[in-house]
Amino acid sequence: MTTKEWNQLRKMLPQWVEESRRHCFDGKVASYIPELSKAPIEALGIHILDGRGNAVSAGDCGLSFTMQSISKVFTLILALIDNGEEAVFSKVGMEPTGDNFNSMLKLELVQPGIPFNPLINAGAIAISSLIAGESSLDKSARVLRFFQLLAGNDSLDYDYDVYRSESETANLNRSMGYLLKDNGVLEGDVEDVLDVYFRHCSISVTCSDLAKMALVLASNGKDPLSGKQLIPRRYVQIAKTFMTTCGMYNASGEFAIQVGLPAKSGVSGGILTMLPGRYGIGLVGPSLNRKGNSIAGVELLQKLSQQLDWSLF
């Protein structure tokens, strides 16, 4: 980050957050997982981190929230580390669906009946079955340790209230799991696989945790603060490509045009994004638009991209 851009961010970021916050009341907080409905509709926060450890933040960046679908990026990477590309992509495809993130329509209509990509629910459930471990708890523990490593935060843990709420109301995800099992896609016991999925979605983070994880991706898998290679560069390339084409649900094309950065959202209102080679960004805004993305968060990122010429395209 240049000194000029850094100074502009420090000066303008609080104002841009407050301008974008007005959009919160144009959306709704997720309620299909009952525990998520308790999030403050007016919250909006952002944390930006560069490779030297410099950070700037504004708004409600200390708010804790669960990763939800953002976790799918990192379970994909872990599954690739455990199994390699050929095995992973025999179970999930590489294409956007154009459907809602929780749709299973194409599992029945399009052969060979595998999920179109690993960032929709069906794909992430299939990916969860590929995490190495002797049991669902062992697999979940490996996922949590991996997330702690990437965030540089050993205190990351599950939000057990969200985990229970998600598990108790997951009728559609259970339907997907059993259909995937019937299609020969899912490895292992369906309920055990779903438990791994529910747990990694319920890992609690703040914006600074997301920014650190994003910075590792922005740095091609290296922790720029320690110099350690945490993720193979090839798997980072795969993850960032999926984030660009599928990361913002069925608004990914619009986001690529309006913002132009790889990103992944979650229905808790979180967004993880980055400017490759420069910095990682974590954002939260629980009020969602009709596509399931943070309504004020998308507005804020669009403002930042336009004001600072961040778009990669």
C-alpha angles and dihedrals in degrees: 000000000000120000090245093052092043091053091047091051093049090050102041106028096084090050093047090050092052092047090052093043089073088072092062092087091055090068140047135242114244111264105169085089096050097210091058090061089073092070117112109259093209097053121118127162140158138191124193121193131186131203094264093058095258113143140184125189141173140183124010095346093142093063114118118225138160122262096231108166094000086075090065091075092060098040086054089054092047091049089051090051090049099043113012129237100288095055095043096048092048085069102038134028132230103233137097115250104208085219133105115284092249097046120121096181096113093048086074101032104042122057139254083036098229122134113272094234141353096251098067117081096256091050094048091050089053090048090051088060090059097057109113118244144108095249141007090263091050091050092047091049090054091050092050093048090050091051091047090052094051093045093045087229121117091186095069108124143158123281094230094194090058091042092055093043091050094046094048095052101037099112094135094047090049089052089053091049094053092044090052089050091051090049090054093246102110121078118211134357112342096223092048091051092048090051090056089049095049091048098052091047089054098054107127121229143159129226091265091056091052091046091054092049090047091050090057089055091044088054094053094257098314125120099230091200095057100021092231120140103232100171129028109257093235092058091050088054090053093047095049091049091053090047090055096047102032110008099101096048113241091340093067095109092050091048091050090054098042100037106012100206132114107257145164125204134195133202091246085072098258124139125189114196140149147191100234114243093010119055150337125238131203121188138175131194113150096199107096135204123226092277093056098255127124103272096205092036093058089047091051094049091048089052093049093047093051096043095046100032093239100152114120093206 
